[in-house]
């Protein structure tokens, strides 16, 4: 099992710690002052970003569980956690990878609904951005998965090739 390199794990752990820290001080910022609204916006965006990371780790865990070949970006500035190698992997591994991300997305959005106070602006912003991200992600990814399930070749776009 080829885990992500330390620079990616550190990036994602830093995002998680920053999000938790913002939620820890959130009760002191439940107002509509510019500072309170800015706090809600940053907290909501970071919460949705951590949800996106959960989606990416869902793809990764399912890929690794299926024995798929993956590669990782050399920089923590990459938007993707990993690249799925369609040339070396098969249809079954692709479907596993896809389903792992979808399941993780449902869990992440469910977690936001269950854990974020939706009576607070930060909770509403979190749900808004995570929900919008889920819709966009599913609109982009589900058609590809359906095509592959129907027998189309595995995609070869940038996310499905080894990282350069």
N, C-alpha and C positions, 0 to 999 in steps of 0.2 A: 504494500500500500504506500503510495507516494503522496505524503502530506504536503500542504502548501509550505513554501519557504518561510523562514522567520520574518522577513520584511512584510509579507502579506498578513501573517498572523498578528504581528505587532500593530499594523495599520488597523485591522479589524477589531482587535482588542481595545485599541485607543478609542475607536468610535463607540464601542459598547460602554466603556468607562465614562466617556464624555456624556453620552446619552443618560446613563444612570445618574451622573452628577447633576445634570440639568433637571432631571425629575426629582432628585432629592431636595433641591432648593425651589422647586416649582410652587409649593404652597405659598411662599412669600411673594410670588409674582402673579397672583390671580386678580390682576386689576387691568383696567383698560388704559393705563398710562402708556406712553411710548415705550418705556422700559418693559412693562408687563407684556405688551403686544409683541415686542421684539423677542422677548424670552419665549413666548408661546410659538412664534414662527420658527426660531432656531431649534427649539425642543421638538416641535412637530416634524420639521425637515429631517433632523438627525434620527428621530425615531423611525420615520419612513425609510431612511437610508439603512438603518440597522435591519429593518424588515427585508429590504432588498438584499442585504448580505445574507440573511437567513435563506432567501430564495437561492442565491448562488451556492451556499454551502449545501443546500438540499440537492441541487444538481450534482455537486462534487461528491457528496457521500454516496449517492446512488450510482454515480459513475464508478467510483472505486469499488463499491460492493459488487458491481457487475463484472469487475476485472478490466474495465476500459482503460485505454491509454490516454493520459492527459498530460498537458504541459502547462507551466506557470509563467506569467510575465516576470520580467527581470526588475520591474519598477513597481513600487507601491502606488504609483499614479494611474495605473491601468484601471479602467472601469470594470473589467472582467476579472474574476478570481482565477479562472483557468480556461484553457482551450481544450475542447473535446476533439480528438483526432479521428475524423470520419474516415480517413484512408485506412486506419489500422483497426477501427472498431466496427462492430456489426450492428444490424438492425435492433437486436434484442438489447444491446448495451445502450443504443441511442434512446430507445423507449424507456429503459430504466432511468437514464440520465434525465430525460424530460419529466417523467412522473415525479422524481425526487424533488425537482424545483417547484412543480405545481403543489405538491403536498406541503412543502415547507412554506409556500406563500399563504396557503389557507391557514396553516398554524400561526404564522406571523400576524396576519390580519386578525385572526381570532384572538390572539394574545393582546393585540392593541385594544380590541373591543372589550376584552375581559379585564385588562389591567389598567388602562389609561382612564383617568377620570374625564368622562365625556361632558361633564358640566363645566370643565375648565377649558380655556381657549387652547392650551397646549394639547389636550386630548382630542379636541375637535380637529385641529390642524393635523395632528398625527394621523387620525382616521381618514381625513380628506386626502392627504398625499399618499398614504399607503393604499387606500382604495383606488385612487387614480392610477397609481403604479401597478396595481394588480390588474386593472382593466387593460392598460397598455401592454403589459407583459403577456397576458393571456392572448390579446389580439395579435401580437407579433409571433408568439411561440406556438400556440395551439394549432394554427393552420399547418405549420411545418411538421409537427408531430403527426397530425392526421394524414398528411401526404405520405410520410414515411410508413405509417401503419397500412396505408393502401398500396404500398409497393414501390413508391417513388424512391430514387436513390437518396442516400444520406446527403444532407446539405454540405456545401463546401465553402460557405462564406467564412469570414475571418474567425468567428468564434468556434468554428468546426475544423480548423487547421492547427497544426502545431504552432506555438508561438515562435516568431522569428528571433 
